[in-house]
């Protein structure tokens, strides 16, 4: 297999992941091309890229989801490859195929892998046939409520309804009894149709006290597959992750090895290529784990793994796409210490997480030893209302979990964002909660505990810090994404 030289990469995304990809491209001397909607003209990824092209109006369907428009820019800019980031077209097999037709490298798995991971029902059936533990439920689409009731009564309530081709928590409903199943079936089907173009649903047994464990994998085109250990992603709201950490406080060494080896086996079964994540549901009461889904892209929470292993996952994606073997063998991968990530959103947690777009009047991210901030904003930037309101990810590393928690709390205390509402008070409250500190939590943590946001205060210290930074002439957004 001949090595491919990648000299210029188009990033088919926006926000913090686009910024993060640009930073890795710079470290290995590859030129970056940004695309942006008219609403993102002043975005940080546009300012940092070597080249930038407007792709269309704010509506994602006409910009970041417009395959032909992106291909046109890729050809115009004469790029060698496209990195899709996460979300948008990152797992769209048609996008990967279209780039392949034009002789442009897709930095990610081939289209056949996306087809496998996108069909949740098909993936479940295939892996069960190959002796992989899969969550009890249906292995073909549930086409009517009668079928759903029959399955639910067989596997036992509560159950969860999911779209066959879904993702990101959209269209998922927990049903505790027959009445709730009947009530939610039509709603879920309609949401699945509008969001994913297919109304088909499937059912799984729902485990209220389960934990969400995922394993980061890397696979090259020569059959080599390794894992970079696991991440715990059980702190969620509406099936969306809020905080992630590694290692998981729920696993002992034997179980950790078993889950990670199962993830590698799954990747080999489907001839996986590139970075990916195998997601599992872990039931502490029985110490059982079940395959949940495969994410055939880089994850929002990938920095957690980078902080404990020292592996640049984006850099490895580019090497794999260049037809090179993995830089590491499994025995080279060592996990050191603990890393925790929180997602900072422009939203109001005290008002049902209502998005809070608007002008950022003042902005100063935290910094210090073992703190990493991946962000996409700066003072004077206006957050548009059209996209996911993720502002930044703050990651702290420590020799111990306690040290990582304490560093992350200090980082949030120092974080200055004025002009918009953020979920920082809620994130801080989670880190202070005794059950979280003890590692005793599950996927229903936020729903059942009803944690109240904590107003961190210390305004005078934070304002003084802004004044000092401005007097020294430091532009805060230049610090974005650096690891200290």
Buried (B, 14 or more C-beta within 10 A) or exposed (E): EEEEEBEBBBBBBBBBBBBBBBBBBEEEEBBBBBBBBBBBEEBBBBBBBBBBBBBBBBBBEBBBBBBEBBBBBBEEBEBBBBBBBBBBBBBBBEBBBBBEEEEBBBBBBBBEBBBBBBBBBBBBBBBBEEEBBBBBBBBEBBEEBEBBBEBBEEBEBBBBBBBBBBBEEBBBBBBEEBEBBEEBBEEBBEBBBEBBEBBBBBBBBBBEEBBBBBBBBBBBBEEBBBBBBBBBBBBBBEBBBBBBBBBBBBBEEEBBEBBBEBBBBBBBBBBBBBBBBBBBBBBBEEEBBBBBBBBBBBBBBBBBBBBBBEBBBBBBBBBBBBBBBBBBEBEEBEBEBBBBBBBBBBBBBEEEBEBBBBEBEBBBBBBEEBBBBBBBBBBEBBBBEBBBBBBBBBBBBBEEBEBBBBBBBBBBBBBBBBBBBBBBBBBBBBBEBEEBBEEEBBBBBBEEBEBEBBEBEEEEEBEEBBEEBBEEEEEBBEBBBEBE
